[in-house]
Amino acid sequence: MADAAVADAGHAKPHHDYHLVNPSPWPAVGAVSAFILAIGAIIFMKTRLAGDGNPWILLIGAAGVLYTMYAWWTDVVHEAQIGDHTPVVRMHHRYGMLLFIASEVMFFVAWFWAYFDNFFRHADPEQPVRAAFEGTVWPPHGVELFDPFHLPLFNTLLLLCSGTTVTWAHHALIHGDKKSLRWGLVLTILLGAMFTCVQALEYSRAGFAYNGNIYGATFFMATGFHGFHVIIGTIFLIVCLIRANANQFSPRHHLGFEFAAWYWHFVDVVWLFLFASIYVWGSWGIPHAG
């Protein structure tokens, strides 16, 4: 009997605020999938240059990464539902999300740096050799800019409205208003999808390409990666809407929704900087393509 009691005590749930995760295959599966994805991307780019791109290894790696994300986050949701996410665990999750958003901020700082480095170098009289080679104007000759107060301004209004609706949904969740929570999420998702469609329309009318000049490269990398983050954020919110319909959120426990709202506000703020610096300031006093 004593041995049985000791065994039961060893398998009992520990009485502390920390969560020791169960053995999981997803870190190893994710690492292998990411490795296959990287190798596939290299093979695809090299064979693409040769005129015959081979995307299959890339697609297999991408499928593995996506499945790992789905399965791993499903396990995390299950842990939250059975009560493993104590206040201490939730606090550590928040720290992790803040560090993730900080890393994303530095990612966009790199693209802003690349843009403004070339912005100022093109008009630098102390570098006559480079100025003679590249020209002393920004953007380079032949580049037709967007009118910042046309589609870009409309997209800015869409994202600002989406920031309002996701905040409305968050307040509704805190006050137990499930109907307003769902409507706020639906409106935010629709606004995010509209933003993506308008950006695709804008790209189709661009008066410059990604290759051929540094302006096109920095513009499409900065705005394109932001658009990619909008798509990720929209998927994040769709998952939150599914979980809200399944009654998996409560006024006291809704960490997944909270992180989605943080991420969406981050996307909003990055776009405001993009709009103000690249669209408005970067084209100030320059004729637009219309």
C-alpha positions as CSV (number, residue, x, y, z in Angstrom):
1,M,0.0,0.0,0.0
2,A,2.8,2.4,0.8
3,D,4.4,1.8,-2.6
4,A,1.1,2.5,-4.3
5,A,0.8,5.8,-2.4
6,V,4.3,6.8,-3.4
7,A,3.6,6.0,-7.0
8,D,0.3,8.0,-6.9
9,A,2.1,11.0,-5.4
10,G,4.7,10.8,-8.1
11,H,2.1,11.1,-10.9
12,A,-0.1,13.7,-9.2
13,K,-0.4,17.2,-10.5
14,P,2.3,19.4,-8.9
15,H,1.0,22.1,-6.6
16,H,2.9,25.1,-8.0
17,D,2.3,27.8,-10.6
18,Y,4.7,26.5,-13.3
19,H,3.7,24.3,-16.1
20,L,6.0,21.4,-17.1
21,V,5.0,20.5,-20.6
22,N,4.5,16.9,-21.6
23,P,7.0,15.3,-24.1
24,S,6.1,16.6,-27.5
25,P,7.3,15.7,-31.0
26,W,6.7,19.2,-32.5
27,P,10.0,20.8,-31.7
28,A,11.9,18.1,-33.6
29,V,9.3,17.9,-36.4
30,G,9.4,21.7,-36.7
31,A,13.2,21.8,-36.9
32,V,13.3,19.1,-39.6
33,S,10.5,20.9,-41.6
34,A,12.3,24.2,-41.3
35,F,15.5,22.6,-42.5
36,I,13.7,21.0,-45.5
37,L,12.1,24.4,-46.2
38,A,15.4,26.2,-46.3
39,I,17.1,23.6,-48.5
40,G,14.0,23.6,-50.8
41,A,14.1,27.4,-51.1
42,I,17.8,27.3,-52.0
43,I,17.2,24.6,-54.6
44,F,14.2,26.5,-56.0
45,M,16.1,29.8,-56.4
46,K,19.1,28.1,-58.0
47,T,17.0,26.1,-60.5
48,R,14.9,29.1,-61.1
49,L,17.9,31.0,-62.3
50,A,18.7,28.1,-64.6
51,G,15.2,28.4,-66.1
52,D,13.5,25.4,-64.5
53,G,12.4,25.9,-61.0
54,N,11.8,22.9,-58.8
55,P,9.4,23.9,-56.0
56,W,8.5,20.4,-54.6
57,I,11.1,20.3,-51.7
58,L,10.1,23.8,-50.8
59,L,6.4,22.9,-50.7
60,I,7.1,19.8,-48.6
61,G,9.0,21.9,-46.1
62,A,6.4,24.6,-46.0
63,A,3.6,22.0,-45.5
64,G,5.6,20.5,-42.6
65,V,6.1,23.9,-41.0
66,L,2.4,24.8,-41.3
67,Y,1.3,21.4,-39.9
68,T,3.7,21.8,-37.0
69,M,2.3,25.2,-36.2
70,Y,-1.3,23.9,-36.3
71,A,-0.6,20.8,-34.2
72,W,1.6,22.6,-31.6
73,W,-0.8,25.5,-31.1
74,T,-3.6,23.0,-30.8
75,D,-1.7,21.4,-27.9
76,V,-1.2,24.9,-26.3
77,V,-4.9,25.6,-26.6
78,H,-5.7,22.3,-24.9
79,E,-3.3,23.1,-22.1
80,A,-5.1,26.4,-21.5
81,Q,-8.5,24.6,-21.4
82,I,-7.4,22.1,-18.8
83,G,-6.0,24.8,-16.5
84,D,-2.2,24.5,-17.1
85,H,-1.9,28.2,-17.9
86,T,-1.6,29.6,-14.4
87,P,-1.1,33.4,-13.8
88,V,2.7,32.8,-13.8
89,V,2.6,30.9,-17.1
90,R,0.4,33.6,-18.7
91,M,2.8,36.2,-17.6
92,H,5.7,34.3,-19.2
93,H,3.6,33.9,-22.4
94,R,3.2,37.7,-22.5
95,Y,6.9,38.2,-22.1
96,G,7.5,35.8,-25.0
97,M,4.9,37.6,-27.2
98,L,6.5,41.0,-26.4
99,L,9.9,39.7,-27.4
100,F,8.5,38.3,-30.6
101,I,6.9,41.6,-31.5
102,A,10.2,43.4,-30.6
103,S,12.0,41.1,-33.0
104,E,9.4,41.9,-35.7
105,V,10.0,45.6,-35.0
106,M,13.7,45.2,-35.7
107,F,13.0,43.3,-38.8
108,F,11.1,46.3,-40.2
109,V,13.8,48.6,-38.9
110,A,16.2,46.9,-41.3
111,W,13.9,47.7,-44.3
112,F,13.4,51.3,-43.2
113,W,17.2,51.6,-42.8
114,A,17.8,50.3,-46.3
115,Y,15.2,52.7,-47.7
116,F,16.5,55.8,-45.9
117,D,20.2,54.9,-46.5
118,N,19.6,55.1,-50.2
119,F,17.2,58.0,-49.9
120,F,20.0,60.2,-48.4
121,R,22.9,58.8,-50.3
122,H,21.3,59.7,-53.7
123,A,21.4,63.4,-52.7
124,D,24.7,63.5,-50.9
125,P,27.0,66.0,-52.5
126,E,30.0,64.6,-50.6
127,Q,29.9,61.4,-52.6
128,P,30.3,62.7,-56.2
129,V,31.4,59.3,-57.6
130,R,28.4,57.5,-56.4
131,A,26.1,60.4,-57.3
132,A,27.5,60.4,-60.8
133,F,26.9,56.7,-61.1
134,E,23.4,56.5,-59.6
135,G,22.1,60.0,-60.2
136,T,21.3,62.7,-57.6
137,V,17.5,62.2,-57.5
138,W,15.3,60.0,-55.4
139,P,13.5,58.0,-56.6
140,P,15.7,57.1,-59.7
141,H,14.7,58.3,-63.1
142,G,11.9,56.5,-64.8
143,V,10.1,55.5,-61.5
144,E,6.5,56.7,-61.3
145,L,5.4,57.0,-57.7
146,F,2.0,56.3,-56.2
147,D,-0.3,59.2,-55.2
148,P,-0.1,58.7,-51.4
149,F,-3.6,60.2,-50.9
150,H,-5.3,57.8,-53.2
151,L,-5.1,54.0,-52.6
152,P,-2.4,54.3,-49.8
153,L,-4.6,56.7,-47.8
154,F,-7.6,54.4,-48.3
155,N,-5.6,51.5,-47.0
156,T,-4.5,53.6,-44.0
157,L,-8.1,54.3,-43.1
158,L,-9.0,50.6,-43.4
159,L,-6.3,49.6,-41.0
160,L,-7.1,52.4,-38.5
161,C,-10.8,51.3,-38.6
162,S,-9.7,47.7,-38.1
163,G,-7.7,48.7,-35.0
164,T,-10.9,50.2,-33.6
165,T,-13.0,47.1,-34.3
166,V,-10.5,44.7,-32.7
167,T,-10.3,47.0,-29.6
168,W,-14.2,46.9,-29.5
169,A,-14.1,43.1,-29.7
170,H,-11.5,43.0,-26.9
171,H,-13.7,45.2,-24.6
172,A,-16.7,43.2,-25.5
173,L,-14.9,40.0,-24.5
174,I,-13.8,41.5,-21.1
175,H,-17.4,42.5,-20.4
176,G,-18.9,39.1,-21.5
177,D,-20.6,40.4,-24.6
178,K,-20.2,37.5,-26.9
179,K,-22.3,38.9,-29.7
180,S,-20.2,42.1,-29.9
181,L,-17.1,40.0,-29.7
182,R,-18.0,38.1,-32.8
183,W,-19.1,41.1,-34.8
184,G,-15.9,43.0,-33.9
185,L,-13.8,40.1,-35.0
186,V,-15.8,39.7,-38.3
187,L,-15.4,43.4,-39.1
188,T,-11.7,43.3,-38.3
189,I,-11.2,40.3,-40.6
190,L,-13.2,41.9,-43.4
191,L,-11.2,45.1,-43.1
192,G,-7.9,43.1,-43.1
193,A,-9.0,41.2,-46.2
194,M,-10.0,44.5,-47.9
195,F,-6.5,45.9,-47.1
196,T,-4.9,42.9,-48.8
197,C,-7.1,43.3,-51.9
198,V,-6.4,47.0,-52.2
199,Q,-2.6,46.4,-51.8
200,A,-2.8,43.8,-54.6
201,L,-4.6,46.3,-56.8
202,E,-2.0,48.9,-56.0
203,Y,0.9,46.6,-56.9
204,S,-0.8,45.8,-60.2
205,R,-0.7,49.5,-61.1
206,A,2.9,50.1,-60.0
207,G,5.0,52.2,-62.3
208,F,8.1,50.3,-61.3
209,A,9.3,46.8,-60.7
210,Y,11.0,44.9,-57.9
211,N,14.2,44.6,-59.9
212,G,16.0,47.2,-61.9
213,N,16.5,49.9,-59.2
214,I,17.0,50.1,-55.5
215,Y,13.8,52.1,-55.0
216,G,11.6,49.2,-56.3
217,A,13.5,46.7,-54.2
218,T,13.2,48.5,-50.9
219,F,9.6,49.6,-51.6
220,F,8.3,46.1,-52.4
221,M,10.3,44.5,-49.6
222,A,9.0,46.9,-46.9
223,T,5.4,47.1,-48.0
224,G,5.3,43.5,-49.2
225,F,6.5,42.0,-45.9
226,H,3.9,44.3,-44.1
227,G,1.2,42.9,-46.4
228,F,2.4,39.4,-45.5
229,H,2.1,40.2,-41.8
230,V,-1.5,41.5,-42.4
231,I,-2.4,38.1,-44.0
232,I,-0.9,36.3,-40.9
233,G,-2.8,38.6,-38.6
234,T,-6.0,38.0,-40.5
235,I,-5.5,34.3,-40.1
236,F,-4.8,34.8,-36.4
237,L,-8.1,36.7,-36.0
238,I,-10.0,34.0,-38.0
239,V,-8.7,31.4,-35.5
240,C,-9.9,33.6,-32.7
241,L,-13.3,33.9,-34.3
242,I,-13.5,30.1,-34.5
243,R,-12.5,29.8,-30.9
244,A,-15.0,32.5,-29.8
245,N,-17.8,30.6,-31.5
246,A,-16.6,27.5,-29.6
247,N,-16.8,29.4,-26.3
248,Q,-13.1,28.9,-25.6
249,F,-12.6,32.5,-24.4
250,S,-13.8,34.0,-21.1
251,P,-13.4,37.4,-19.6
252,R,-10.6,36.1,-17.4
253,H,-8.9,33.7,-19.8
254,H,-8.4,34.9,-23.4
255,L,-4.6,35.0,-23.9
256,G,-4.9,33.9,-27.5
257,F,-7.2,36.8,-28.4
258,E,-5.0,39.2,-26.4
259,F,-2.0,38.2,-28.5
260,A,-3.9,38.5,-31.7
261,A,-5.0,42.1,-30.7
262,W,-1.4,43.0,-29.9
263,Y,-0.1,41.7,-33.2
264,W,-2.8,43.5,-35.1
265,H,-2.0,46.8,-33.4
266,F,1.7,46.2,-34.2
267,V,0.7,45.8,-37.9
268,D,-1.3,49.1,-37.7
269,V,1.6,51.1,-36.3
270,V,4.1,49.7,-38.8
271,W,1.8,50.7,-41.7
272,L,1.5,54.3,-40.3
273,F,5.3,54.6,-40.4
274,L,5.4,53.1,-43.9
275,F,2.7,55.5,-45.1
276,A,4.2,58.6,-43.5
277,S,7.8,57.9,-44.5
278,I,7.7,56.0,-47.9
279,Y,4.5,57.2,-49.4
280,V,4.2,60.8,-48.2
281,W,7.7,62.0,-47.3
282,G,9.4,59.9,-49.9
283,S,7.3,61.3,-52.7
284,W,7.0,64.9,-51.4
285,G,7.2,67.4,-54.3
286,I,7.5,64.6,-57.0
287,P,4.9,64.2,-59.7
288,H,2.7,61.1,-59.2
289,A,1.6,58.5,-61.8
290,G,-2.0,59.2,-60.9
